[in-house]
Amino acid sequence: MIEILTLIIALLSLIVAYIVYYNNSIGDVVVYAQVDKRRQTIINLIIHNIGKGIAKDIQFICPKGIPKKAYGISGLSEPLKHYDSGAFINGLPILFPDEKLVYSWGQYGGLKEALNGEPLEIEITFFSRSNFQLIRRKIKNRVVIDPTAFEGVDISESSFENEVKQSLKDIAKSLKNMSS
């Protein structure tokens, strides 16, 4: 009886170890929007492999098309354009763990108008496998990106940057006064 219980515990431990290993060795590709910290008012569209494994043959499907360069604070400053080449159209052959591709997507007003105030839905398909798998596994992710989530968010310079600038100005002024 003890031998059977020990065997069951050993098998369960093996299954749990495999699940942990598997979850830590496959890729997981997502697309999301993020404020550009270096350029005020710009929102970036980021392709990111957040998994711990390699993702291969990555394809993006967006039936409505993905707006491109949607600039304008209060609306589009130029006619609407969609991506017609690059990763969103041709896909990516490979994306390594924690690798990112950053696209300058647009400004809040331009993106809101380009998407008619509706969220952008993207389906991502890719292949990833662990060392113990004999065949590649096709993985599908669906992401929803809503630029209206940035409404009312202050995406200008951060208060920390302003404080550092002010402190440097004060130090420069003090040094100037000391040398006089």
N, C-alpha and C positions, 0 to 999 in steps of 0.2 A: 504494500500500500504506500509506504514512504517512497519507494522507488518511482512509482507512477506519479506521485505528487511532485517529486523532484524533477522528473522529466517534463511535466506540464509547466512548472515554473521556469525551467531552462528554455523551453520552447517559447513561452510568453516573453521572456527576456530577449531572446533572439529576434522575435517579431518587433518588439519595441525598439531595439537597437537599429534594426533595418529601417523602420519608419523614420527615426531620427536622422539616420544617415541619408535616406532618400530625400527628406525635406531640406537637408543642408547641402544637396549636391545638384539640384535642378535650377534652371534659370526661371526668372519671372519678370517679364517685360511689361512695363506700364507706361502710360503717357499722362502727363499732368501739366498744369499751368502754374507758373511761379513768377513772382515779382522779381525783376532784374534789380539787384542791389546797386549796380554801378551806373545804371542809366535810369533816371527818374521817369516815372509814368509808363515804362515799357513792361509788358508782360511776355514772358518767354514760354514756349511750348517745349517740354522736355521729354525725350524718350530715354528711359532708364531701366536697366536690368537690375532690379532690386533683389534678385535671387542670388544664390551662392554658386550657381553653376553657369555654364555657357549656354546661351540661347542661339539657335541657328535658324536660317531661312525664315526670317521675321517678315510678316506681311501685315499691312494696315488696311482695313476696310472701313470706309466712311461714305455711305451712299450720297449724302448731301455735299460732299467735298469739304476740304479743310481750308478755311480762309487763310490767306497769306498776306503779310505786310498790311494789316488792317490798322493803319495809323489815323489818328484824329482824336482829339480829346472829347469833342462833343458829337462825333460822327465821322464817317469815312471822309478823308481828305482827297482821295482818288477813287476811281471806279474799283469795285470789288474784284479781287483776284483770288484764285484757288491754287493750291500746290499742283503743278502739272509735271513735276520731275522731283527727283530726290528720294529720300527714304520713305516718305509717306505714299509715294506712287510706285516706286520700283522695289521697295522693301530693303532689308538689310541682310547680308549674308551671315553676319555673326555679331554678337554683342557679348562682351566678357562681363563677369560679375562686377557690379557697381560702376559699370561704364555708362556714360551719359552722352547724349547728343542734344545740344541746346539750340533751339531755333528762336530768333526774335520774331514773336508772333504779332504784336501790335499794341495798341493802347486801348484802354477800357471802352471809350466811346466808339471807336472804330470796330472793335470786336463785338460789342453789343449790337451795333447796326448790322454787321456782316452776318451775324447768326440770328437776326430778328429777335433778339432777346431770349432765344431758346438755347439749351445746352447742346454741346457737341458730343455725339456718341461715336466712339471708335472701337472697332473690334480688332484685336491683335491676335494673330495666330503665329506660332513658332514651334520649333522642335527642341527638346532638351532631353538628356538622358544621363543616368548615373553610370558608374563603371560596372555595376552588376546587371544592368539591363542589356538584353541582346538587341532589342529594337528601339528605335527612337519613338518617343511619345509626343504626339501632337497636342499642344496646349492652346486653349483659347481663353483670352481675357477680354472683357468688355469694360471700357472706362467711359465715364461721363464727365465732361469738363464744362463747367458753367462759369463763364466770365462774369456773370452778374454777382457772383460771390465776392468779387472785388469791389462792389459798390460801397462807397463810403469809407473804404480802407485808405489810410494815408500812406501812399507809396512814394512819398517824397523822401528827402534825406531823413535818416533816423535821428532820434534825439541824441543818441550816443555820439554820432558823427558831428552834430552841431556843438555838443559840449566839448569835444576834443578840439575842434576848430577854435572855439572861443578861448579855451585854455591856452592854446598855442599863441593866439593873439595877445592874451594877457602876459604870457611869459616874454614874448618879443617886446612888448611895451615896457615891461619891467627892466629888461636888459638894456633897452635904449635909454631909459631914465638913469640907470646905474652908470652908463658910460658918459653921460653928460655932466 
